């Protein structure tokens, strides 16, 4: 519990700190850019006031003829463009740093909540999927329901195209355990079918990674379940 509370506090502090840095940086850059543009406009059009009051007459320097901008004005505009480019690069860099920080926090969270000595992870994959259209999966460990998932068409197609789903991540004490998986779906003719499998395994001090594979059998034109325990 202490680890969970500490992790929550770290997450909150990092999030608030990131938001404050981003807000301060953006405010500074926006102010600097506004000052550069305002100085350039004020110098080129000295009789124009930057306010919301309409001008009664057109200034003499605002005519239909093109107006030349001196070198200092051009330099100010170039500085403004450079400021925009630097701001964009800085924002992208900040986004990248935040994403990297989130990944590191996610790994830290898993290490704290699911240490290797008690960790068990269960994955689901589908081979082709011609003889079994997957609708849902139920997982039991030692006769206790631990996970279930109802698939959309998009998620099912992703699995059939080679994706692997992490269905369950939890803790388990050392010793002998029994895993039961129930796959529910329909066959190629639309009839409801169910496939189930039981797997006994030994939990030691290392993490246990188990993949449940739904495989098409071309000999009998049926789908079957296979279990593969990963060796890390």
C-alpha positions in Angstrom: 0.0 0.0 0.0 2.9 2.4 0.8 4.3 1.7 -2.7 1.0 2.5 -4.3 0.6 5.8 -2.3 4.1 6.8 -3.2 3.6 6.1 -6.9 0.3 8.1 -6.8 2.1 11.1 -5.2 4.9 10.9 -7.8 2.5 10.9 -10.6 0.6 13.9 -9.3 3.8 15.9 -8.7 5.2 15.1 -12.1 2.0 16.0 -13.9 1.6 19.3 -12.1 5.3 20.2 -12.6 5.0 19.4 -16.4 1.9 21.6 -16.7 3.5 24.5 -14.9 6.7 24.3 -17.1 4.7 24.1 -20.3 2.4 27.0 -19.3 5.3 29.3 -18.3 7.3 28.5 -21.4 4.3 29.2 -23.7 3.4 32.4 -22.0 7.0 33.7 -22.3 7.3 32.8 -25.9 3.9 34.3 -26.8 4.8 37.6 -25.0 8.2 37.8 -26.7 6.6 37.2 -30.1 3.8 39.8 -29.5 6.4 42.4 -28.5 8.5 41.9 -31.6 5.5 42.2 -33.9 4.1 45.2 -32.1 7.5 47.0 -32.3 7.8 46.3 -36.0 4.3 47.6 -36.8 4.6 50.6 -34.6 7.9 51.6 -36.3 6.6 51.1 -39.8 3.2 52.8 -39.1 3.9 55.4 -36.4 0.6 57.1 -36.8 -1.4 53.9 -36.3 -2.5 53.1 -32.7 -2.8 49.5 -31.8 -6.2 49.7 -30.2 -9.8 49.0 -31.0 -10.7 52.5 -32.0 -11.3 53.0 -35.7 -9.2 55.6 -37.5 -11.1 58.5 -39.0 -8.7 59.1 -41.8 -6.2 57.0 -43.7 -2.6 57.9 -42.6 -0.5 59.4 -45.3 2.0 56.5 -45.2 -0.9 54.1 -46.0 -1.4 54.5 -49.7 -2.0 52.3 -52.7 1.6 52.4 -53.5 3.9 49.6 -52.1 5.8 50.6 -49.0 9.4 49.7 -48.5 10.4 48.1 -45.2 13.8 49.0 -43.9 16.4 46.5 -42.8 15.5 46.8 -39.1 11.9 46.0 -39.8 12.8 43.1 -41.9 15.1 41.9 -39.2 12.3 42.1 -36.6 10.0 40.1 -38.9 12.7 37.5 -39.4 13.1 37.3 -35.6 9.4 36.8 -35.3 9.5 33.9 -37.8 12.5 32.4 -36.1 10.7 32.7 -32.8 7.7 30.8 -34.2 10.0 28.0 -35.5 11.8 27.8 -32.1 8.5 27.7 -30.3 7.3 24.8 -32.5 10.5 22.8 -32.0 10.4 23.5 -28.2 6.7 22.3 -28.0 7.6 19.1 -29.9 10.6 18.5 -27.7 8.4 19.0 -24.6 5.8 16.6 -25.9 8.5 14.0 -26.5 9.9 14.4 -23.0 6.4 14.1 -21.5 5.7 10.9 -23.4 9.0 9.4 -22.3 8.3 10.3 -18.7 4.9 8.7 -19.0 6.5 5.5 -20.3 9.0 5.4 -17.5 6.2 6.0 -14.9 4.1 3.2 -16.5 7.1 0.8 -16.1 7.7 1.9 -12.6 4.0 1.4 -11.8 4.1 -2.2 -13.1 7.3 -3.0 -11.2 5.7 -1.7 -7.9 2.3 -3.2 -8.3 3.3 -6.5 -10.0 6.8 -7.5 -9.0 8.5 -10.4 -10.8 8.3 -12.7 -7.8 4.4 -12.7 -8.0 3.6 -11.5 -11.5 1.5 -13.4 -14.0 0.6 -12.1 -17.5 -1.9 -13.7 -19.9 -1.9 -12.9 -23.6 -4.4 -13.7 -26.4 -3.6 -14.3 -30.1 -5.5 -15.6 -33.1 -4.1 -17.5 -36.0 -6.0 -16.6 -39.3 -9.5 -16.9 -37.7 -11.3 -18.5 -40.7 -13.0 -21.2 -38.6 -13.7 -19.2 -35.4 -15.0 -15.6 -35.2 -14.0 -14.5 -31.7 -16.7 -12.7 -29.6 -15.4 -13.0 -26.0 -12.9 -14.6 -23.7 -13.2 -15.6 -20.0 -10.2 -16.4 -17.8 -10.1 -18.3 -14.5 -7.2 -19.1 -12.2 -7.8 -21.7 -9.6 -11.6 -21.6 -10.4 -11.7 -17.9 -9.7 -12.8 -15.4 -12.5 -9.9 -13.0 -13.0 -10.5 -11.5 -16.5 -13.0 -11.3 -19.3 -13.2 -9.4 -22.6 -15.9 -8.7 -25.2 -14.4 -7.9 -28.6 -15.5 -5.5 -31.3 -15.1 -6.3 -35.0 -12.1 -3.9 -35.1 -10.4 -5.6 -32.2 -11.1 -9.0 -33.5 -9.7 -8.1 -37.0 -6.6 -6.7 -35.3 -6.0 -10.0 -33.6 -6.5 -11.9 -36.9 -3.9 -9.7 -38.5 -1.2 -10.7 -36.1 -1.9 -8.6 -33.0 -1.3 -9.9 -29.4 -3.5 -8.7 -26.6 -2.4 -8.5 -22.9 -5.6 -9.7 -21.4 -4.6 -10.0 -17.8 -1.8 -8.8 -15.4 -1.9 -9.8 -11.8 -0.2 -11.3 -8.8 0.1 -14.9 -7.8 1.9 -16.7 -5.0 4.4 -19.4 -5.7 3.2 -22.9 -6.1 1.0 -25.0 -8.5 -1.9 -23.3 -10.2 -4.6 -24.1 -12.8 -5.6 -21.8 -15.6 -8.9 -22.2 -17.5 -9.7 -20.2 -20.6 -13.1 -20.1 -22.4 -13.3 -18.7 -25.9 -16.8 -17.9 -27.2 -17.6 -17.1 -30.8 -19.2 -18.4 -34.0 -18.0 -20.7 -36.8 -17.7 -19.9 -40.5 -21.5 -20.7 -40.9 -22.5 -18.3 -38.1 -23.3 -21.0 -35.5 -22.4 -20.3 -31.9 -19.4 -22.3 -30.6 -17.3 -22.5 -27.5 -13.7 -23.6 -27.0 -12.2 -24.3 -23.6 -8.8 -25.3 -22.3 -7.2 -26.0 -18.9 -3.5 -25.5 -18.2 -1.6 -26.4 -15.0 1.6 -24.5 -14.3 4.1 -23.9 -11.6 4.7 -20.3 -10.3 8.3 -19.8 -9.2 10.2 -16.6 -8.3 10.2 -15.4 -11.9 7.3 -13.8 -13.9 4.9 -16.2 -15.7 3.9 -15.2 -19.2 1.2 -17.4 -20.8 -0.1 -17.0 -24.4 -3.5 -18.4 -25.3 -3.6 -19.1 -29.1 -6.7 -19.7 -31.1 -5.4 -21.7 -34.1 -7.2 -22.9 -37.2 -6.8 -26.6 -37.9 -7.0 -27.2 -41.6 -7.4 -31.0 -41.2 -10.8 -31.0 -39.5 -11.7 -27.4 -40.4 -12.1 -26.4 -36.8 -10.3 -24.0 -34.5 -8.5 -25.2 -31.4 -6.9 -23.6 -28.4 -3.2 -23.9 -27.6 -1.2 -22.7 -24.6 2.3 -21.5 -24.8 4.3 -20.5 -21.7 7.0 -18.0 -22.6 10.5 -18.6 -21.3 12.2 -15.3 -20.4 
